[in-house]
Amino acid sequence: MAGGNERSMKALKEVWRRAENSVCADCGKPDPDWASSTLGVFICLSCSGIHRNIPSISKVKSLKMDHWDDAQVQFLAKHGNAVTKATYEAHIPIYYYQPTYNDCQVLREQWIRAKYERKEFTKPGKQLPYSDGVKEGILWKRGRDNGQFLLRKFLLSEREGCLKYFTKQDAKEPKINVKIDVINATFQPVKIGNPNGLQITYLKDNKTRNIFVYHDSGKEIVDWFNAIRSVQFHYLKVAFPIASDNEIKNRLTRNFLKEGYMEKTGPKQREAFKKRWFTLDHRRLMYFKDPLVRGRSDLWQLRVTVLRAGENGYSVQKGLPSGTQGNFSWPYGLTIVTPDREYLFTCETETDQLDWIAAFTSVINQAMTPQEYAIEAYFKFKS
């Protein structure tokens, strides 16, 4: 810690060591080593960069390299993460997505701006742009055939329980009308090639469809994301009146557990292995010919209804069964065993293999709650 007198340095270390300040106030990353001298929060390096972009609200300094005078240290001691959160996060809607350090830049930036710049959560009952139950606007949407992004009108309606999009702004009939209870939305900036890229996934005829969109404004695309979550939350509260708010919250939009390429073979296990893009979405594993498939996809669902690995015949194993006949080019195999059949995959690297095994194991080990059984049956019926 460069500069500063010994007394200030000691006082700063004491405040820094408080349990409440052991993780970033904005994304939860452990061991933050930056702080805002105007807000009084301890933050990580990544979030400090976002704070630096709103200098009228937050002025950040390194806890290790910068000098902190007595007045600044006293300000940190008086505030800290707990006190500041009590002010700026006092009234967060249950459905609002609070990003972590694993989330993309646009989510973390808009979360920070929503808290400190726009002060969206400081007062109860504040009218928010994603809480009206209806949202209408123009988004850039990726075309199915040519892959070009074109402007399209979207309409989200809680009253109708659906999301629609129109090929023309004055069109009376939507191109697609999707029920809100079969939608998932997740930010995919790398896949879509835009920092504000949002992937909307939904079920139709038990097949998975994708819509890829973005908006030039980070605030607008995050507002759309939270508007979808808001409509979903109120819709599911009606469908499951005895479920708690947290149980409903856990069934809203969710990040994919893992995505990437693997090779697969068919149920007879004699066909050649084919390279496919896989997405593990909660308890559903989907595969596509490429990451940006928009339309119909071949998909199967891994139903895991066990309390721990191995129960009822579900497990994931490293390697392929001996005598596997299908030709494959990637050497690192894994096998998912279910009561019905074995699913065989190969990965390009050992790291990919171990990552997929860990992801599948985490799902298989996760106990299903009674509400999850009910919601799974509900979604199965709806699809």
C-alpha positions in Angstrom: 0.0 0.0 0.0 1.9 3.0 -1.3 1.8 6.3 0.7 -0.4 7.2 3.6 0.6 7.2 7.3 0.8 4.2 9.4 -2.4 5.0 11.4 -4.5 5.4 8.2 -3.1 2.2 6.8 -4.0 0.2 9.9 -7.5 1.7 10.1 -8.1 0.9 6.4 -7.0 -2.7 6.9 -9.4 -3.1 9.8 -12.3 -1.9 7.8 -11.2 -4.0 4.8 -11.1 -7.1 7.0 -14.8 -6.9 8.0 -16.8 -9.9 6.8 -19.3 -7.7 5.0 -16.4 -6.3 2.9 -14.9 -9.6 1.9 -16.7 -9.8 -1.4 -17.4 -7.2 -4.1 -20.5 -5.2 -3.2 -21.7 -5.4 -6.8 -20.9 -8.8 -8.2 -19.9 -10.9 -5.2 -16.4 -11.7 -6.3 -14.2 -12.6 -3.3 -11.3 -10.5 -2.0 -12.1 -7.1 -3.6 -9.1 -4.8 -3.6 -10.7 -1.5 -4.8 -13.2 0.8 -3.1 -15.4 3.8 -3.9 -14.4 6.8 -1.8 -17.8 8.5 -2.5 -20.1 5.5 -2.0 -18.2 3.6 0.6 -18.3 0.2 -1.0 -15.6 -2.4 -1.5 -15.5 -3.6 -5.1 -13.4 -5.8 -7.4 -11.2 -4.6 -10.2 -13.7 -5.3 -12.9 -16.5 -3.5 -11.2 -14.2 -0.6 -10.4 -13.8 0.0 -14.2 -17.6 0.4 -14.4 -17.6 2.8 -11.5 -14.9 4.8 -13.2 -17.3 5.4 -16.1 -19.7 7.2 -13.8 -17.3 9.7 -12.1 -20.2 12.0 -11.0 -21.4 9.2 -8.7 -18.4 7.1 -7.8 -14.7 7.8 -7.4 -12.6 4.6 -7.0 -9.2 4.0 -5.6 -7.0 0.9 -5.1 -6.8 -0.3 -1.6 -3.3 -1.5 -2.2 -1.7 1.1 -4.4 -3.4 4.4 -3.7 -3.2 6.7 -0.7 -6.2 7.0 1.6 -6.4 9.9 4.0 -8.0 9.8 7.4 -11.3 11.3 6.2 -11.7 8.8 3.4 -10.9 5.9 5.7 -13.5 7.2 8.2 -16.0 7.4 5.4 -15.4 3.7 4.5 -15.6 2.7 8.1 -19.0 4.5 8.5 -20.4 2.9 5.4 -19.0 -0.3 4.0 -20.9 -2.8 1.9 -23.7 -3.6 4.4 -24.7 0.0 5.1 -24.5 1.0 1.5 -26.5 -2.0 0.3 -29.2 -1.2 2.8 -29.7 2.1 1.0 -29.2 1.3 -2.6 -30.6 -2.3 -2.6 -33.5 -1.7 -0.2 -36.3 -2.5 -2.6 -35.1 -4.8 -5.4 -38.0 -6.6 -7.1 -37.9 -10.3 -6.5 -37.7 -11.0 -10.2 -34.8 -8.5 -10.9 -31.7 -10.4 -12.0 -28.7 -9.5 -9.8 -25.6 -10.5 -11.8 -22.5 -12.1 -10.4 -18.9 -11.8 -11.5 -19.5 -14.6 -14.0 -22.1 -12.6 -15.9 -21.4 -10.5 -19.0 -20.4 -6.8 -18.9 -23.8 -5.3 -19.9 -25.6 -7.0 -17.1 -23.1 -5.9 -14.5 -22.9 -2.4 -15.8 -26.6 -1.8 -15.9 -27.0 -3.4 -12.4 -24.4 -0.9 -11.1 -26.0 2.1 -12.9 -29.5 1.0 -11.8 -28.3 1.1 -8.1 -26.1 4.1 -7.8 -26.9 6.3 -10.9 -30.6 5.8 -11.4 -31.4 4.8 -7.8 -34.0 2.4 -8.9 -34.2 0.4 -5.6 -34.1 3.1 -3.0 -37.8 3.7 -2.6 -40.7 1.2 -2.3 -43.2 1.1 -5.1 -41.1 3.0 -7.6 -42.4 2.7 -11.2 -39.7 0.9 -13.1 -39.4 0.5 -16.9 -39.6 -3.3 -16.6 -42.5 -3.6 -14.1 -45.5 -2.4 -16.1 -46.5 -5.8 -17.4 -46.2 -4.6 -20.9 -43.2 -3.6 -23.0 -43.1 -2.7 -26.7 -40.1 -1.7 -28.8 -37.7 -2.3 -31.6 -34.9 -4.8 -31.4 -32.3 -6.0 -33.9 -33.2 -9.6 -34.7 -31.1 -12.2 -36.5 -32.7 -13.6 -39.7 -33.2 -17.3 -40.0 -32.0 -17.7 -43.5 -29.3 -15.1 -44.2 -28.1 -14.4 -40.6 -28.4 -10.7 -41.0 -29.8 -8.6 -38.2 -33.0 -6.6 -39.1 -35.1 -4.2 -37.0 -38.3 -5.9 -35.7 -41.0 -4.8 -33.4 -41.5 -6.8 -30.2 -44.4 -6.8 -27.8 -44.4 -8.4 -24.3 -47.8 -8.6 -22.5 -48.5 -9.9 -19.0 -52.2 -9.7 -19.7 -51.9 -12.0 -22.7 -49.0 -14.0 -21.2 -46.9 -13.9 -24.3 -44.1 -12.4 -26.3 -44.7 -11.4 -29.9 -42.6 -10.1 -32.7 -43.7 -8.5 -36.0 -41.9 -8.3 -39.3 -43.2 -4.8 -39.9 -43.9 -2.0 -37.4 -47.5 -1.6 -38.7 -48.3 -5.3 -39.0 -51.5 -6.4 -37.2 -50.6 -10.0 -36.9 -47.3 -11.2 -35.3 -44.9 -13.4 -37.0 -44.5 -15.4 -33.8 -46.5 -15.5 -30.6 -44.7 -17.3 -27.7 -46.3 -18.1 -24.4 -44.3 -16.6 -21.6 -44.1 -19.8 -19.5 -42.0 -21.6 -22.1 -39.4 -18.8 -22.6 -35.8 -18.7 -21.3 -33.6 -15.7 -22.0 -29.9 -15.5 -21.5 -27.2 -13.0 -22.6 -24.9 -14.4 -25.2 -22.6 -11.6 -26.4 -19.8 -13.8 -27.7 -22.1 -16.2 -29.6 -24.2 -13.4 -31.1 -21.3 -11.1 -31.8 -22.7 -8.1 -30.0 -22.0 -7.0 -26.4 -25.8 -6.6 -25.9 -26.7 -9.9 -27.5 -29.7 -11.7 -25.9 -30.8 -15.3 -26.8 -34.5 -16.0 -26.3 -35.2 -19.8 -26.2 -38.6 -21.3 -26.2 -40.4 -24.6 -26.7 -42.8 -25.3 -29.6 -44.1 -28.8 -30.3 -41.5 -30.1 -27.8 -38.8 -28.6 -30.0 -36.5 -25.8 -29.0 -36.5 -22.6 -31.0 -34.1 -19.7 -30.7 -34.4 -15.9 -31.3 -31.2 -13.9 -31.3 -31.6 -10.1 -30.6 -29.7 -7.1 -29.4 -30.3 -3.4 -28.8 -27.7 -0.6 -29.2 -28.6 0.5 -25.7 -27.4 -1.7 -22.9 -30.0 -0.3 -20.6 -32.8 -1.1 -23.1 -31.8 -4.7 -23.6 -31.4 -5.3 -19.9 -34.8 -3.7 -19.3 -36.3 -6.2 -21.8 -34.6 -9.0 -20.0 -36.0 -8.0 -16.6 -39.4 -7.3 -18.2 -39.5 -10.9 -19.3 -38.6 -12.0 -15.8 -41.3 -9.8 -14.3 -44.0 -11.1 -16.6 -42.9 -14.7 -16.0 -42.9 -14.2 -12.2 -46.4 -12.9 -12.0 -47.6 -15.5 -14.5 -46.1 -18.4 -12.4 -47.4 -16.9 -9.2 -50.9 -17.4 -10.5 -50.1 -20.9 -11.9 -48.4 -22.0 -8.6 -50.1 -20.0 -5.8 -48.6 -22.2 -3.0 -45.0 -21.9 -4.2 -42.8 -19.4 -2.4 -41.4 -16.3 -4.1 -37.9 -17.8 -4.1 -39.1 -21.1 -5.6 -40.8 -19.1 -8.4 -37.7 -16.9 -8.8 -35.5 -20.0 -9.4 -37.7 -21.0 -12.4 -37.3 -17.6 -14.2 -34.8 -17.0 -16.9 -31.5 -18.8 -16.1 -28.0 -19.0 -17.5 -27.1 -22.2 -19.3 -25.0 -24.5 -17.1 -22.7 -25.2 -20.0 -22.4 -24.9 -23.8 -20.0 -26.2 -26.3 -19.2 -28.8 -29.0 -19.3 -32.5 -28.5 -19.6 -35.5 -30.9 -22.6 -37.8 -30.5 -23.8 -41.1 -31.9 -27.3 -42.5 -32.2 -29.2 -44.9 -30.0 -27.9 -48.0 -31.8 -24.4 -46.8 -31.0 -23.1 -48.0 -34.4 -23.5 -44.8 -36.3 -20.6 -42.4 -36.9 -20.3 -39.7 -34.3 -21.4 -36.3 -35.5 -20.2 -32.9 -34.2 -23.0 -30.9 -32.5 -23.4 -27.8 -30.4 -24.8 -28.8 -26.9 -26.6 -26.6 -24.4 -27.3 -27.8 -20.9 -30.2 -25.8 -19.6 -31.1 -26.9 -16.1 -32.2 -30.5 -16.5 -32.6 -30.3 -20.3 -29.7 -31.1 -22.7 -30.3 -29.8 -26.2 -28.1 -30.2 -29.3 -28.0 -28.2 -32.5 -26.0 -28.3 -35.8 -24.4 -25.0 -34.9 -24.6 -22.4 -32.1 -26.8 -20.0 -33.9 -29.5 -22.3 -35.1 -32.8 -20.4 -35.0 -35.4 -22.9 -36.1 -36.3 -26.5 -35.4 -33.7 -28.5 -33.5 -33.2 -32.1 -32.7 -33.4 -32.3 -29.0 -33.7 -34.8 -26.2 -34.2 -34.2 -22.5 -32.1 -35.8 -19.8 -34.6 -36.3 -17.0 -32.8 -36.5 -13.7 -35.1 -37.2 -10.8 -32.5 -38.5 -8.3 -31.4 -37.3 -4.9 -27.7 -38.4 -5.5 -25.6 -39.8 -8.3 -26.2 -43.4 -9.1 -29.8 -43.6 -7.7 -32.4 -45.0 -10.0 -29.8 -45.8 -12.6 -28.6 -42.3 -13.5 -24.9 -41.6 -13.7 -22.2 -40.0 -15.8 -19.0 -42.0 -16.5 -15.7 -41.1 -18.0 -14.9 -42.9 -21.3 -17.0 -44.9 -23.7 -18.2 -48.5 -23.2 -15.8 -51.2 -24.4 -16.6 -52.3 -28.0 -18.2 -49.0 -29.1 -18.5 -49.4 -32.8 -19.3 -45.8 -34.1 -16.4 -44.0 -35.6 -15.3 -40.8 -33.8 -12.5 -38.3 -34.3 -12.3 -36.8 -30.7 -10.6 -39.1 -28.2 -12.1 -38.0 -24.9 -15.4 -39.9 -24.3 -18.1 -39.8 -21.7 -21.2 -41.8 -21.1 -24.5 -40.8 -19.5 -26.3 -43.8 -18.2 -30.1 -43.7 -17.7 -32.7 -46.4 -17.0 -33.6 -46.3 -20.7 -30.3 -46.2 -22.5 -26.7 -45.0 -22.6 -25.8 -41.7 -24.3 -22.3 -41.6 -25.8 -20.3 -38.4 -26.4 -16.8 -37.5 -27.3 -14.9 -34.3 -26.5 -12.0 -32.6 -28.3 -9.9 -32.1 -25.2 -9.6 -33.6 -21.7 -10.5 -30.3 -20.2 -13.8 -30.3 -22.1 -14.5 -33.8 -21.1 -13.9 -33.1 -17.4 -16.0 -29.9 -17.6 -18.9 -31.7 -19.1 -18.7 -34.5 -16.6 -18.7 -32.0 -13.8 -21.7 -30.2 -15.2 -23.7 -33.4 -15.7 -22.7 -34.7 -12.2 -23.9 -31.4 -10.6 -27.4 -31.9 -12.2 -27.6 -35.6 -11.3 -26.6 -34.9 -7.7 -29.1 -32.1 -7.3 -32.3 -33.1 -5.5 -35.6 -32.1 -7.0 -38.1 -30.4 -4.8 -41.8 -31.2 -4.8 -42.4 -27.8 -6.5 -39.9 -28.7 -9.1 -41.7 -31.9 -9.9 -44.9 -30.0 -10.3 -43.4 -27.3 -12.4 -41.6 -29.9 -14.6 -44.9 -31.7 -15.1 -46.5 -28.3 -15.9 -43.9 -27.4 -18.6 -44.0 -30.9 -20.0 -47.8 -30.6 -20.4 -47.5 -27.1 -21.9 -44.8 -28.2 -24.4 
